[in-house]
Amino acid sequence: MKIDVYFTPLGLGAGDLGGRGIVVIDVLRATTTIVTALANGAKAVIPAATSEEAVRLASHLEKDGVLLAGERRSVKIDGFALGNSPREMTPAAVAGKTIVLATTNGTPALVAAQGGEPVLVGAPANFRVLGERARQLLATRGDLVIICAGREKQFAIEDAYTAGRLVKVAKKGTRKVELNDAARAALVLTEQFASWKEALADSEAALQLAEADLAEDVAFAAKADRFGVVPTYANRRIT
Ligand code: MLT
C-alpha cells in the first residue's frame, strides 16, 4: 500500500496520475469554496486554469444557469459575478447554478489532476467524510495520491498540514503503508500545530487574505466538518 503526497502540482504529468485515486487540497481557499458551493446546492463547479478559459467555458453554457467566479491575488476578478470566498457561496447565490471558477492555485491544481480516477475535492470543511473516502480508496486500491495546490508554485503550510492529517486518517489501522518523503514530512507537520486554526493562522495565504480584508475566510476555512459532501471531479465538472 502506498500514499504519495505532492506539495505542489508542478512537474506532475498524466503518467504519474492516470487512473489513481487523488485528493486535491487548497484550503485557502479554492477547495473550501468548492465544497461550500456544492453543499449549498450548486449544480456543478467547472474549474478553469485561467480567467480567459473561464470566460470561454462559460460562453458555452446557458446564460442564466451559470456564474463566473474567481480571484487574482485573492480579489474578485473584474466582471465576474463572484470572487473565491466560501462565504459568498450561499444557497441564495449558488443553488441550481453551474459555477465556472478560476483561481490562482486551486483550479490549476484540479485541472492538473485530470486523469485521476476518482479526483476528490478536500478541505477541513469536509474532512470527516473525506477521510472516510480516502481510507476506502487506500483499502480497495492500495494506493492514494494527495495533491496540495500550494501557493504561487511553492509549498503552502495549510495544505501540507491538511495532507498530513489525511495521511494519518487514511492509513489508520493499516499496518504497512509506504509513504513518499512528502507524505512523511506532512505527517511530521501534524505534530506542530494543535488545531486547524493554528495551522492556518500565520500562513502566507492567510496573511494575503488579511491584507485583502478577507481574514474571515481563514476562520471559515479552519472550521472543520461543516459539510458532509465529497465533491468529485470527472469529465471536466465537479459535482
Ligand atoms: C487559489 O486557488 O489560488 C486560492 O484559493 C487563492 C485565494 O482565493 O486567495
Residues whose N, C-alpha, C, O or C-beta is under 5 A from the ligand:
A	BS01	MLT	D26 L28 R29 A30 E71 S74 N84 T103 T104 N105 G106 T107
